[in-house]
Amino acid sequence: MFGYIADWLAASKSFRPMHCTIELILSAFVTLQRDKLMSEQKNKQSSLLESQKNLSKDAYNDIRRMIFLDKFRPGQKVAYRKMAERLEMSLTPVVQALKLMEHMGIVRHEPNRGFFIEKITAQDVKEAFGLREMIELNLLPTVISKLDSNGEKELTQALDEYFKASRNKPVKVRLAKDINFHMTMAKLSGQHISIWILRYLYDMLYLRFDQELIFYRPHDKSGQEHQDIFDAVIARDLAAARKALRQHIRNICSDTLDQMQNMVVDIDDVDF
């Protein structure tokens, strides 16, 4: 089409005004087509990047769930090729998810061997709970200042779900509801960066060792601590909320370290 128009323009010297007008129209048309093509390519690239991002997120959540459900154990190799096949996606998003977990300390990468679920140490537990305490206590003032009737309902529901799970649910359900209570409270602050860090801190902490280390402590003890935190927040009593939350986190940390030590002692006592 453009060739015919060019030939016609070349033969139309006697109609210079029209010749110029057609040239301008043709130039504008070509420019519009070029801009449209560039825009379409840009949108396709953006869509592709977003799709890749979503796939990596899906892969991360799937691996996270498998670790939580003990499909992978500390020290075990992650068969990411089979995982990619099961998720019906390429290796790229799965590897990207594992690299994120590597940065978080959940897995480790060994050259020419692959990814392995990382084991946790007593020092890791101390550091993780210390960071958790710092973040959650720092969020409390904003949580209380922003707390409204909707926030009270959300926190009440989270506490009720925790108590129901504590009475007759498996360990993993109880842990999930425990995390949900604390994350619900944190989200009421609206401080997105701190919430994001806390979310991944929970993953790093609870995906690296057996959940039984947390929930071997008496249910009534843990339940009362949650109730004390809830009551103080609902009463807008910042000092009491800080005291209750700090003590709760430190109790869990202490109990976890004790249980880890007991497991080491039990192994040493085995005469085999």
C-alpha positions in Angstrom: 0.0 0.0 0.0 2.8 2.4 1.0 4.6 1.7 -2.3 1.6 2.7 -4.4 1.2 5.9 -2.4 4.9 6.7 -2.9 4.7 6.1 -6.6 1.6 8.3 -6.9 3.4 11.1 -4.9 6.4 10.9 -7.2 4.2 11.3 -10.3 2.1 14.2 -8.8 4.7 17.0 -9.0 2.1 19.4 -10.5 -0.2 19.0 -7.5 2.3 20.2 -4.9 -0.2 21.3 -2.3 -2.0 18.0 -2.3 1.4 16.2 -2.5 2.5 17.8 0.7 -0.8 17.1 2.4 -0.6 13.4 1.5 3.0 13.3 2.8 1.9 14.7 6.1 -1.0 12.3 6.4 1.2 9.4 5.5 3.9 10.5 8.0 1.4 10.9 10.7 -0.1 7.5 9.9 3.3 5.8 10.1 4.1 7.6 13.3 0.8 6.5 14.9 1.3 2.9 13.8 4.9 2.9 15.1 3.8 4.3 18.5 0.9 1.8 18.7 3.3 -1.1 18.0 5.8 0.2 20.6 3.0 0.6 23.1 1.7 -3.0 22.4 5.2 -4.3 22.9 5.7 -2.4 26.1 2.3 -3.7 27.4 3.3 -7.3 26.5 6.6 -6.9 28.3 4.8 -5.5 31.4 2.2 -8.3 31.3 5.0 -10.9 31.0 6.9 -9.4 33.9 3.7 -9.3 36.0 2.9 -12.9 35.1 6.4 -14.0 36.0 6.1 -12.2 39.3 2.8 -14.0 40.1 4.3 -17.4 39.2 7.2 -16.8 41.5 4.8 -15.8 44.3 2.7 -19.0 43.6 5.9 -21.1 43.7 7.0 -19.4 47.0 3.6 -20.0 48.7 3.5 -23.6 47.5 7.0 -24.4 48.8 6.2 -22.5 52.0 3.1 -24.7 52.5 5.0 -27.9 51.9 7.6 -27.0 54.5 4.9 -26.1 57.0 3.1 -29.4 56.4 6.4 -31.3 56.8 6.6 -32.4 53.2 10.2 -31.1 53.5 12.3 -31.5 56.6 15.4 -29.7 57.8 18.4 -30.8 55.8 16.3 -32.3 53.0 16.9 -31.5 49.4 14.2 -29.6 47.5 13.3 -31.4 44.3 12.5 -28.2 42.5 12.3 -29.8 39.0 9.5 -32.1 40.1 7.9 -29.2 41.9 7.9 -27.2 38.7 6.2 -30.0 36.8 3.6 -30.4 39.5 2.8 -26.6 39.4 2.9 -26.7 35.6 5.4 -23.9 35.4 8.9 -23.5 34.2 12.0 -23.8 36.5 12.5 -20.0 36.5 9.8 -18.9 39.0 10.5 -21.9 41.2 14.2 -21.1 41.4 13.4 -17.4 42.0 11.2 -18.4 44.9 14.0 -20.6 46.3 16.5 -17.8 46.0 14.2 -15.6 48.0 14.0 -18.3 50.6 17.8 -18.5 50.5 18.1 -14.8 51.3 15.6 -15.3 54.2 17.7 -18.2 55.6 14.9 -20.8 55.0 17.0 -22.8 52.5 20.6 -22.9 51.5 22.1 -23.5 48.1 25.0 -25.8 47.5 26.8 -25.5 44.1 26.2 -28.5 41.8 23.9 -30.1 44.4 20.8 -27.9 44.7 18.7 -26.3 47.5 18.3 -27.8 50.9 16.0 -26.8 53.8 18.2 -25.0 56.3 18.4 -26.2 59.9 18.0 -23.7 62.8 20.3 -23.0 65.7 19.8 -21.7 69.2 21.4 -18.4 68.1 19.0 -18.1 65.2 16.1 -18.5 67.6 17.4 -15.8 69.9 17.9 -13.4 67.1 14.6 -14.1 65.4 12.5 -13.7 68.6 14.5 -10.6 69.5 13.7 -9.0 66.1 10.0 -10.1 66.4 9.7 -8.5 69.8 11.2 -5.3 68.5 8.9 -5.0 65.5 5.7 -6.0 67.3 6.3 -3.7 70.3 7.1 -0.9 67.9 3.7 -1.4 66.1 1.6 -1.3 69.3 1.3 2.5 69.7 -0.1 2.8 66.1 -2.3 -0.2 66.5 -3.9 1.3 69.6 -4.2 4.8 68.2 -5.9 3.5 65.0 -8.1 0.9 66.7 -11.8 1.3 65.8 -14.9 -0.9 66.0 -13.9 -2.8 62.8 -10.4 -3.4 64.2 -11.9 -4.7 67.5 -14.1 -7.1 65.5 -11.1 -8.4 63.5 -8.9 -8.9 66.6 -11.8 -10.5 68.5 -12.4 -13.0 65.6 -8.7 -13.8 65.4 -8.5 -14.5 69.2 -11.7 -16.7 69.0 -10.2 -18.7 66.1 -7.0 -19.2 68.1 -8.9 -20.5 71.2 -11.0 -22.8 69.1 -7.9 -24.2 67.4 -6.1 -24.6 70.8 -8.9 -26.8 72.2 -9.1 -29.6 69.6 -7.0 -28.8 66.4 -3.7 -30.3 65.3 -0.5 -28.5 66.1 -0.1 -26.8 62.7 -3.6 -25.4 62.8 -2.9 -24.0 66.3 0.3 -22.4 65.0 -1.4 -20.9 62.0 -4.1 -19.3 64.2 -1.5 -18.1 66.6 0.4 -16.3 63.8 -2.9 -15.0 62.4 -3.7 -13.4 65.8 -0.4 -11.5 65.8 -0.5 -10.6 62.1 -4.1 -9.3 62.5 -2.9 -7.1 65.3 0.1 -5.9 63.3 -2.0 -5.1 60.2 -4.2 -2.8 62.2 -1.2 -0.5 62.4 -1.2 0.1 58.6 2.6 0.2 58.6 3.2 -1.9 55.5 7.0 -2.3 55.6 7.0 -3.5 59.2 4.1 -5.9 58.4 6.0 -7.2 55.4 9.1 -7.8 57.5 7.1 -9.5 60.2 5.4 -11.8 57.8 8.7 -13.0 56.4 10.2 -13.2 59.8 7.4 -15.6 60.9 8.2 -17.7 57.8 11.9 -17.7 58.5 11.3 -18.6 62.1 8.5 -21.2 62.0 9.4 -23.0 58.7 12.9 -24.0 60.0 12.0 -26.2 62.9 9.3 -28.4 64.2 6.2 -26.6 65.3 6.0 -28.9 68.3 8.9 -26.9 69.8 6.4 -24.0 70.2 3.3 -25.8 71.3 4.6 -28.3 73.8 3.9 -25.5 76.4 0.6 -25.8 78.3 -2.4 -24.4 76.3 -3.8 -22.6 79.3 -0.6 -20.7 79.8 -0.3 -19.6 76.2 -4.1 -18.9 76.0 -3.9 -16.6 79.0 -1.0 -14.7 77.5 -3.0 -14.0 74.3 -6.0 -13.0 76.4 -3.9 -10.5 78.4 -2.5 -9.0 75.2 -6.0 -8.7 73.7 -7.5 -7.2 76.8 -4.8 -4.5 77.1 -5.1 -3.5 73.4 -8.9 -3.3 73.6 -8.6 -1.2 76.7 -6.1 1.1 74.9 -3.7 0.5 77.7 -0.3 0.8 75.9 1.9 0.1 78.9 -0.1 -3.1 79.8 -0.1 -4.2 76.2 3.6 -3.8 75.8 4.2 -5.7 79.1 2.0 -8.6 78.1 3.3 -8.9 74.5 6.9 -8.6 75.6 6.5 -11.3 78.2 4.6 -13.6 75.8 7.3 -13.4 73.1 10.1 -14.0 75.7 8.3 -16.9 77.2 7.9 -18.6 73.8 11.6 -18.0 73.1 12.7 -19.4 76.4 10.4 -22.4 76.1 11.7 -23.1 72.6 15.3 -22.9 73.6 14.6 -25.2 76.5 12.9 -27.7 74.3 15.8 -27.6 71.8 18.2 -28.3 74.6 16.0 -31.2 75.9 16.0 -32.8 72.4 19.8 -32.6 72.3 20.1 -34.2 75.8 17.6 -36.9 74.8 19.7 -37.8 71.8 22.9 -37.9 73.8 21.2 -40.3 76.3 20.4 -42.8 73.6 22.7 -45.8 73.9 22.6 -47.6 70.5 
